[in-house]
């Protein structure tokens, strides 16, 4: 069996040949960092879908597609003398070593081997402190006069729910957080009331603002319940999809048209679909 390093070398070679200016692939040669980026996001979601469905048969393929994205960026960067695949590996290795002092006390692989009793929560708190120091160091290195913020380097391009959670997590490390879940629930109720007031005033700009505040507060609740809002919503989407498709199937069997049914009739079918799926689970 070939070693991992041999396989990686082969993958890098294939990518280089695909970008060969004389014999390479026209599509691959046309790509840029910006044109590849949407494909990277798509591959991330396909990996997540495999994991959620526990489709471990196809997971290696999807992970391979995701790894290909990294190799693609590395090849394009190498061509422009920006960085190499080795630079990418060095970057993540150094980050892992320095951000796990409880595992690598001297930030070296050689220092591995000392038992620690840190809980996952303590590890996460330590991780955040280290990242904050890194942000402060980066700010000083750039010579900026701005005060380093806990919110620095939270990517704008993240899905809104995930970014809201990350922003709230960062703020919480500075003590800016509710102490109890019931306070978060109370805030959600307040946001609903404010949204209703905006709706009564028929102020569309205010409605959108208050609706955003409501979503932000709901994300905060997910955080206090130790839930991932993105995963929770994806799960809710899948559940709705399964129930709705079952309703469509039942109506098709009875030659009924959904649009011609009343809301009460549709609610009856919804509850029936819900019970059927519960029995199957």
C-alpha positions as CSV (number, residue, x, y, z in Angstrom):
1,X,0.0,0.0,0.0
2,X,1.3,3.4,-1.0
3,X,2.1,5.9,1.8
4,X,0.0,9.0,2.4
5,X,2.9,11.2,1.3
6,X,3.2,9.3,-2.0
7,X,-0.5,9.7,-2.7
8,X,-0.4,13.4,-1.9
9,X,2.6,13.8,-4.2
10,X,0.6,12.0,-7.0
11,X,-2.4,14.3,-6.4
12,X,-0.2,17.4,-6.6
13,X,1.3,16.0,-9.8
14,X,-2.1,15.4,-11.4
15,X,-3.2,19.0,-10.5
16,X,0.0,20.4,-12.0
17,X,-0.6,18.5,-15.2
18,X,-4.2,19.7,-15.4
19,X,-2.9,23.2,-15.3
20,X,-0.1,22.5,-17.9
21,X,-0.2,25.4,-20.4
22,X,0.3,23.1,-23.4
23,X,-1.4,19.8,-22.7
24,X,-3.6,20.6,-19.7
25,X,-7.4,21.0,-19.3
26,X,-8.9,24.1,-20.9
27,X,-11.4,24.5,-18.0
28,X,-8.8,24.1,-15.3
29,X,-6.5,26.5,-17.0
30,X,-9.3,29.2,-17.1
31,X,-10.0,29.1,-13.4
32,X,-8.9,31.7,-10.9
33,X,-9.2,32.0,-7.1
34,X,-12.5,33.7,-7.4
35,X,-14.0,31.3,-9.9
36,X,-13.0,28.3,-7.8
37,X,-14.4,29.7,-4.5
38,X,-18.1,28.9,-5.2
39,X,-17.1,25.3,-6.0
40,X,-15.3,25.1,-2.6
41,X,-18.4,26.2,-0.8
42,X,-20.5,23.6,-2.7
43,X,-18.0,20.8,-1.9
44,X,-18.1,21.8,1.8
45,X,-21.9,21.4,1.9
46,X,-21.7,18.0,0.1
47,X,-19.3,16.8,2.7
48,X,-21.7,18.0,5.5
49,X,-24.6,16.3,3.7
50,X,-22.8,12.9,3.6
51,X,-21.9,13.2,7.3
52,X,-25.5,14.1,8.3
53,X,-26.9,11.2,6.3
54,X,-24.1,8.9,7.6
55,X,-23.2,8.0,4.0
56,X,-19.7,6.9,4.8
57,X,-19.5,5.0,1.5
58,X,-19.5,8.2,-0.4
59,X,-17.8,10.4,2.2
60,X,-14.2,9.6,1.0
61,X,-15.2,10.8,-2.5
62,X,-16.7,14.0,-1.2
63,X,-13.7,14.6,1.1
64,X,-11.5,14.0,-1.9
65,X,-13.4,16.7,-3.9
66,X,-12.8,19.1,-1.0
67,X,-9.1,18.2,-0.8
68,X,-8.9,18.9,-4.5
69,X,-10.0,22.4,-3.9
70,X,-7.1,23.0,-1.6
71,X,-4.7,21.5,-4.1
72,X,-6.2,23.6,-6.8
73,X,-5.6,26.8,-4.8
74,X,-2.0,25.7,-4.0
75,X,-1.2,25.0,-7.7
76,X,-2.6,28.4,-8.8
77,X,-0.6,30.2,-6.0
78,X,2.5,28.2,-6.9
79,X,2.3,29.4,-10.5
80,X,2.2,33.0,-9.3
81,X,4.9,32.4,-6.6
82,X,2.4,33.3,-3.9
83,X,2.7,30.2,-1.8
84,X,2.9,26.4,-2.1
85,X,1.1,23.3,-0.8
86,X,4.0,22.9,1.7
87,X,3.3,26.4,3.0
88,X,-0.3,25.4,3.6
89,X,0.8,22.4,5.5
90,X,3.3,24.4,7.6
91,X,0.7,26.9,8.4
92,X,-1.8,24.4,9.8
93,X,0.9,22.3,11.6
94,X,2.2,25.4,13.4
95,X,-1.3,26.5,14.3
96,X,-2.2,23.1,15.8
97,X,1.0,22.9,17.8
98,X,0.8,26.4,19.2
99,X,-2.9,26.3,20.0
100,X,-2.7,23.0,21.9
101,X,-0.1,23.7,24.6
102,X,-1.9,21.1,26.8
103,X,-0.9,18.5,24.2
104,X,2.4,20.0,22.8
105,X,3.9,22.0,25.8
106,X,6.8,23.3,23.7
107,X,4.8,23.7,20.5
108,X,6.7,20.8,19.0
109,X,5.8,17.2,18.1
110,X,8.7,16.1,20.2
111,X,7.1,17.5,23.3
112,X,4.0,15.3,23.0
113,X,3.3,12.7,25.6
114,X,2.3,14.5,28.8
115,X,-1.1,13.7,30.2
116,X,-3.5,16.5,30.8
117,X,-6.9,16.7,32.4
118,X,-8.5,19.7,30.7
119,X,-12.2,19.5,29.8
120,X,-13.4,20.3,26.3
121,X,-14.7,23.6,27.7
122,X,-11.4,24.5,29.2
123,X,-9.6,23.6,25.9
124,X,-12.0,25.9,24.0
125,X,-11.5,28.8,26.4
126,X,-7.7,28.3,26.1
127,X,-8.0,28.2,22.3
128,X,-9.9,31.6,22.3
129,X,-7.2,33.2,24.5
130,X,-4.4,32.0,22.2
131,X,-6.3,33.3,19.1
132,X,-6.8,36.7,20.7
133,X,-3.1,37.0,21.4
134,X,-2.5,36.0,17.8
135,X,-4.8,38.8,16.6
136,X,-3.1,41.3,18.8
137,X,0.3,40.3,17.5
138,X,-0.9,40.5,13.9
139,X,-2.3,44.0,14.6
140,X,1.0,45.1,16.1
141,X,2.9,43.6,13.2
142,X,0.8,45.5,10.6
143,X,1.5,48.7,12.6
144,X,-2.2,49.5,12.9
145,X,-3.4,52.1,15.4
146,X,-6.9,50.5,15.8
147,X,-7.6,48.7,19.0
148,X,-7.7,45.0,18.5
149,X,-11.3,43.7,18.6
150,X,-12.5,40.3,19.8
151,X,-14.5,40.3,16.5
152,X,-11.5,40.6,14.3
153,X,-11.1,37.9,11.6
154,X,-14.7,36.6,11.9
155,X,-15.2,36.1,8.1
156,X,-17.9,38.2,6.4
157,X,-18.5,35.4,3.9
158,X,-19.8,32.9,6.5
159,X,-23.4,31.8,6.4
160,X,-25.3,34.4,8.4
161,X,-26.4,32.0,11.1
162,X,-22.9,30.7,11.6
163,X,-21.4,34.2,11.6
164,X,-24.0,35.3,14.2
165,X,-22.9,32.4,16.4
166,X,-19.2,33.2,16.0
167,X,-19.7,36.9,16.7
168,X,-21.6,36.0,19.9
169,X,-19.0,33.5,21.0
170,X,-16.3,36.1,20.6
171,X,-18.2,38.7,22.5
172,X,-18.9,36.1,25.3
173,X,-15.2,35.6,25.8
174,X,-15.1,39.3,26.9
175,X,-17.9,38.7,29.3
176,X,-20.6,40.2,27.0
177,X,-23.2,37.5,27.4
178,X,-26.3,36.6,29.2
179,X,-25.8,34.5,32.4
180,X,-28.9,32.4,32.1
181,X,-30.9,30.8,29.3
182,X,-34.2,32.4,30.6
183,X,-32.7,35.8,30.0
184,X,-32.2,34.9,26.3
185,X,-35.7,33.6,26.0
186,X,-37.0,36.9,27.5
187,X,-35.0,38.8,25.0
188,X,-36.6,36.8,22.1
189,X,-40.0,37.6,23.5
190,X,-39.0,41.3,23.5
191,X,-37.8,41.1,19.9
192,X,-41.1,39.5,18.8
193,X,-43.0,42.3,20.4
194,X,-40.8,44.9,18.7
195,X,-41.3,43.1,15.4
196,X,-45.1,43.2,15.9
197,X,-44.9,46.9,16.6
198,X,-43.0,47.5,13.3
199,X,-45.6,45.4,11.5
200,X,-48.4,47.4,12.9
201,X,-46.6,50.6,11.7
202,X,-46.2,49.0,8.3
203,X,-42.6,50.3,8.3
204,X,-40.8,47.8,6.0
205,X,-37.3,49.0,6.8
206,X,-38.0,48.7,10.5
207,X,-39.7,45.3,10.0
208,X,-36.5,43.9,8.4
209,X,-34.3,45.3,11.1
210,X,-36.5,43.8,13.9
211,X,-36.7,40.5,12.1
212,X,-32.9,40.4,11.9
213,X,-32.7,41.2,15.6
214,X,-35.1,38.3,16.3
215,X,-33.0,35.8,14.3
216,X,-29.9,37.0,16.0
217,X,-31.5,36.4,19.4
218,X,-32.7,32.9,18.4
219,X,-29.1,32.1,17.4
220,X,-28.0,33.3,20.8
221,X,-30.5,30.9,22.4
222,X,-29.0,28.0,20.3
223,X,-25.6,29.0,21.6
224,X,-26.8,28.8,25.2
225,X,-28.4,25.4,24.5
226,X,-25.1,24.3,23.0
227,X,-26.7,23.8,19.6
228,X,-25.3,24.6,16.2
229,X,-28.0,26.9,14.6
230,X,-27.0,26.0,11.1
231,X,-27.2,22.2,11.8
232,X,-30.5,22.7,13.6
233,X,-32.1,24.6,10.7
234,X,-30.8,22.1,8.2
235,X,-32.4,19.3,10.3
236,X,-35.6,21.2,10.4
237,X,-35.5,21.7,6.6
238,X,-35.0,18.0,6.1
239,X,-37.8,17.1,8.5
240,X,-40.2,19.5,6.7
241,X,-39.2,18.2,3.3
242,X,-39.8,14.6,4.4
243,X,-43.3,15.4,5.8
244,X,-44.3,17.6,2.8
245,X,-43.2,14.9,0.3
246,X,-45.3,12.3,2.2
247,X,-48.3,14.6,2.1
248,X,-47.8,15.0,-1.7
249,X,-47.6,11.2,-2.0
250,X,-50.8,10.7,0.1
251,X,-52.7,13.3,-1.9
252,X,-51.5,11.8,-5.2
253,X,-52.8,8.3,-4.2
254,X,-56.2,9.9,-3.4
255,X,-56.3,12.0,-6.6
256,X,-56.5,15.2,-4.5
257,X,-55.0,18.6,-5.4
258,X,-53.3,20.4,-2.6
259,X,-54.4,23.8,-3.6
260,X,-58.1,22.8,-3.4
261,X,-57.8,21.7,0.3
262,X,-58.5,23.9,3.2
263,X,-55.8,24.7,5.8
264,X,-57.6,22.5,8.3
265,X,-57.6,19.6,5.9
266,X,-53.9,20.2,5.2
267,X,-53.2,20.3,8.9
268,X,-54.9,16.9,9.2
269,X,-52.6,15.4,6.5
270,X,-49.6,17.1,8.2
271,X,-50.3,15.4,11.5
272,X,-50.9,12.1,9.7
273,X,-47.5,12.4,7.9
274,X,-45.9,13.3,11.1
275,X,-47.2,10.1,12.8
276,X,-46.2,7.9,9.9
277,X,-42.7,9.2,9.9
278,X,-42.5,8.8,13.7
279,X,-43.4,5.1,13.4
280,X,-40.7,4.6,10.7
281,X,-38.0,6.2,12.9
